[in-house]
Amino acid sequence: MDVVDNDVLSSIIGDIYDCVLNREGWSSVLTRITQTMDAAYTTIALAGTSDNHGRFAAQSPWDAERMRALQDYSFDAIPGLKAAVVGDIDTPVSTLSLMPESELQQTAFFRNWAEPQGLREGCIVKFVHTPDRIGLLGCTTWADKAAVSAEDQRFLTLLSPHLRRAAMISDLLDDVRVTAHLFRESLENLAVPVVLTDAVGSVLHANASAERMFATDGPILRQGRTIQAQNALMGDALLQAIASAASDLSLGGKGIGLPVSAAGQPPAVAYVLPLTDGTARAAFRPACAAVFVSTTTSASPMPEAVLTTLFELTPAEARVLVSAGKGLNPSQTATLLGISENTLKTHLNRIYAKTGRSRQADLVKLVADIGTPLATG
């Protein structure tokens, strides 16, 4: 694909957030992704990590019988699937980046399933990975098209954080499905705290659950009119996510899943939904953002994802920070991660620069302060 147009990207992201309120819109979103990539079809799935039980799935239009036949293939039989599942979050994996095309064409999956439908390869991005949930978006290309390009992968990388936020907020709304025209009535029936704010985090409305949260001092507090995370390390990130939601849809990593409870308190995670004019979510205006607070295990992001969000670390740097934060010495950390001590030293120097720390003891405290609210008990 050519470089994706920013207006097209923002429009697709907006449609993704509208699916928070109306899951029937996912098929249309996936069709738009397919068209943008000039691909054959796109699928999305959210499943449990322990039993692979499907929580949610959707696809752009495709032959229903063919799609059901996919269930006949094991986890290891679908080229590229395992690599995406065990790989880094927000990092697309294309089939032909893993194996030569000649090798792919010799697999039973390609000969019996992909080739008869005129397909070439797939590209999968993992957009959710929590202790009990995993989410994947997959796009499959036509046989007569070019291999998945770097720009294709960049496009999926840009979508991934927004898919994650939408999926997590949708989870929080499962018990009471919300539609825009019924929002005011249904907001009070939500068990999860929901706070509507303006661009600087001032509270415009809080449902009954949120008012109880404020009255019991956390995990999100109301200081005057402005909300504040009980976990002070997350305060700026939460307000930045709200400000980004108010200005446009380019939230990036901020607000994907910020642990907002303080050390020693039950884990809680905040998600920010932008409430943009010209969409179904505009019914919530004049609020600019809705902040959902969850204490469920499935809403808790992996510590690496939080560290990447807060300090703009690479996935490799985040893994090093988590390991160093456990108090492991350099030799132990390098062995655990399968890297050389020189590479480890390079990562640590970048981590110190990005986090504003200078000693491993500081990193241990940093990870402890951030990681405590992520504990699953």
N, C-alpha and C positions, 0 to 999 in steps of 0.2 A: 504494500500500500504506500501511497505518497504520505508526506507529513500530514498528520491529522489536523484538520481545521479546529481552532480553539472554540469556535462557536458550536461546531458539531459535538466536540467533546463535552462542553458545558451542558448542552442540551441533553445528551445521553445521561450524564451524571444527574441532571435534574429529574429525568424519567426514573432513574434508579431510586431516588429518594421518594418519588411518588408511589413506588411499589411498597413502601413501608405501610401506606394506608390502603392500598389496593393491590393484592397479590396477583390479580388477574392481569396486571400490566406487565408481568415479567416476560411473557412471550413476545410482546412488542419490543421490549428493551433488547432482548436477545436477537431479534430480527434486525434491529438497527446496528447492533455490534457486528453481526454477520455481514450486513451490507457495507459497513465502513471498511471492513477487512477484505471485502470481495471474496468471502469464504463460502462454504457449503451450508454449514449450520453451526449453532452454538448451544451449549448446554450449561446448566448451573445446578449444583447439588450441595445440600448440607446434610451431613450424616453423623451419627454417633461414632466415637472412636473405639468403643469397646465391642459393640455388636454390629457395627456398620448399618444400623437401622436408619432408614431414610427419614429425615426430619422435613425436608423440603426439596423439590426438584422441579425444573421447568426447562423448556427447550424452544428454539425457533422451529417453525414447521418442518417436519421431516416424516418419512415413512414410518408409521407407528409400529408395524410388524418388524421392520429392521431394527428399530430402537429397542424393542422388547428382546430381540435376539442378542443384544449386547449383554444381557444378564447371564447368558450361557458361558461367557468368558470369565476366567478367573482374574484375580487382581494382577498376577504376574504375566498374564497372557496378552494384556493390552499394552502395546509398546508406549513407554513414556509415563504411564500412570503411576507406577511405584516411585519413579524419580521425582515426580511432582509432589507426591504425598510426603516423602521423607525430606524433600528439599526445603529451601528457605521460603518463608511467606513473602508474597508480593513479587516473586521471581518466576516469570514464565519459563516453562520447559517445552521446547519443541522436539518432536520425535527425531528429526534429522540432525539435531544437535547432539543426539545420543548415539546414533548409529548411522552407518552408510545406507543410502537408499537401497542398494542391492541387498543388504542384509534385511532391511525392513520388508522388502518385497518377498522374501522367503518365509516370513512368519505366517502361521496359520490364520492369524487375525487379519492380516492384509489380504491374503489370497481368498479367504472365504467371506470376509465381511466388507473390507474397505474397497478393494479393487472392483468387485461387481457393481458398486454404486458410483464408480468414477471418482473415488477420493484419493488423496495423496498422503497427507500427514495431519497430525493434531498438534495443538499447542495448549498447554494447561497451566493455569496459575492458581496457586493456593491462596485464598483470600481470608480464610478463617482457620485458626488452629488454637483451640483452647483445650483444657484438660479433658473435656468430654465431647468436643465437637470439631469437625473438620469440614471446610467448604472449598469446593473446586469450581472453577469456570473453565470450560474447554471449548476451543474453536477448531473446526476441522476444515481443511482446504480441499479444493477441487484438484483432480489429477493434472489438468491442463494449466494450472496456475503455478507461479513461482513458489519456491520454498518460503516458509514463514520468515519474514525479514526482521531486522533489528527494530524497524519502526512499528511493525505489527506487535512485537513484544513490548515496546515502550508504551503503546496504546493500552495493552492489557495491564501493564504495571500501573498506569495512571488510574485505571478504573478500579483496581483491586481494593484500595483503602475504602472507597465509597461503597463497594459491594459489602465489605465487612461491616461497616457502620449500619447500613440498611438492614442486613441480615440480623444483626444483634438487636437493633431496636424492634424489628418485627417479632423476634422472640419474646420481647418484653410485652408485646401487645397481643400475644396469642389468646389469653383468656378473655379479653374484651377487644374485639376487632373494631378499629376506629375508622370512620369515614369522615371526610372533611365537613360535610353538612351536619353530622351528628357529633362533632368534636366536643362542643361545649358540654353536651349532656353526658357523653361517655368518659370525658376526662376524669370526672370525680369517681367513676367506678373502677379506675385502674388501681391495682394493688401496688404498683411501683410508683415512687415519687416522680412527678413531672413538674418542671419549673419552666415557665415561659419568661424570656428575658428580652431586653433591648440589646443594642449593639455593644454596650459596655458592661453587661451582666446585671443590670438592675432588674429586680423581680417585678414583672407585670402581673403575673398570676401564678399561683401554686395550688395544685390539687390537694385534697384532704391528706393523702399520704405524705406529700411534701411538707405540709404544715406540721404534721406530727414529727417528721424528720427534723425540721427546724427547732421544734420545741424540746427535742431530746439531744440537741447539740451534735448533730452529725448524721451521716458522713459529709454532707454539704451544709454549710452554715449560711445564715443571712446576717451579714454585717451591715447594719443600717438598711439600705435598700438593695445592696449588692451581694450576690452569692460568692461564696469562697469555699474552696476545698478544705476539709479538715486536715488532709495531708498537705502541709505547706509547700512541699516540693512540687506539687501539681497545680498550685494556684495560678501561676502565670500561664501554664499550658491550657488550663480550662478557659481562662478569659480570652486567650488568643484564639482558641477554637470558636468561641462565641463571636468574637469580632470577625473572624474569617467567614463564619456562617452568615453574618449580617451583610457582608460586602459582596460576596459572590459564592460560588460553589467549590472553589479551589482550596478545600480544607486540608488536602494532603494528609499527612500523618496525624495532625493535631486532632485530638478528640476521638480517635479511633477506639480507644478504651483506656481511659485514664483512671488509675486507682486513686480514689479520693479519700479513703479512710486513713486515719492516723495509725501509727504503730500500736499494736496491742488491741486495736478495735476490729470488729468483724469486717471481712473484706467487702469492699463496695467499689463499683466501677461506674463512671459517668460516660454517657454517649450524647453527642450533640447533633441535633437534626436541624439543618437550615430551613427556614420558613420563607420561601422566596416568592415574590410577586409573580403573577402569571402562571402559577401552578396550582394543583389541588391543595397544596399546603398553604396557599395564600389566605385560606379561610381562618388561619390562626393569627393573622396580622391584627394589630400593629406589632405583635411580638416578632423578633428577628430570628430567634432560636428557641428550640425546645430541648431542655436538658433532662434526659432520662437517667435515673439512678438504679442500678441493679446490684443485688447481693447474691445472685445465683452463680454457681460454678461455671455454667456455660458462657457467662458474659465476661469471665476473667481472661484477659489476653495473656499470652506467654510473656515472661519478663523480658525476653529479648526484644519483643515487639514494642514494649513500653519504652525501653532504653533507646531503641532506634528512633521512636517518635520524639522523645524529649531532647535528645542530644544530637540528632541527625547523624547517628552512627551508621556504618555499613553493617550488613548482617554478620560479617566476620568479626568486626570490632565489638558488636553486641555480645557475641558468644564469648569473646575473650573477657569482656567486662563481667559477665555473669560468673565465669570460672574464677577470675581474679577476686571477685567479690566474695567467693566462698573461702578465701584465705589460702588457696593453693599457691605453692611457690612456682616460679617460672618454669622449672623443669617439669613439674606435675601438670601445669596448665598446657604446655606445649605437647606433652605426651597425650593428654586427654583429647586435645583438639586435632592431633595429627599434623602439627606444623613444626617448623624449626624454631629454635629459640631466637634466632635473628628476626624471623618474621613476627614472632610474638613481641619482641622489643619494639618493632615498627608500629604494630597495632597499639601497644600500650602508650607510646609517645603521642599518637594521634588521639587516643582516648583521654589522656591527661589534658591535652590542649582543648578538646571539645567540651569536657566536663568541668574544666577549671580546677582540677585536682592535681596534686603533685606526688602523692605517695599511695602505695597499695592500701595502707590502712584507711585512707580517705575513700578509696573505692569500695572497700568492705562496708564502711558505714553507709555510703551512698546506696549500694545495692540493698542493704538491710532496710534502710528507710523506705525505699521504693518497693521492695519485694514483699514486705510484711503484709500489706493490703491485698497482695495477689495470692496469698496462701489459700489453699482449698480446704484446709482442715483435715 
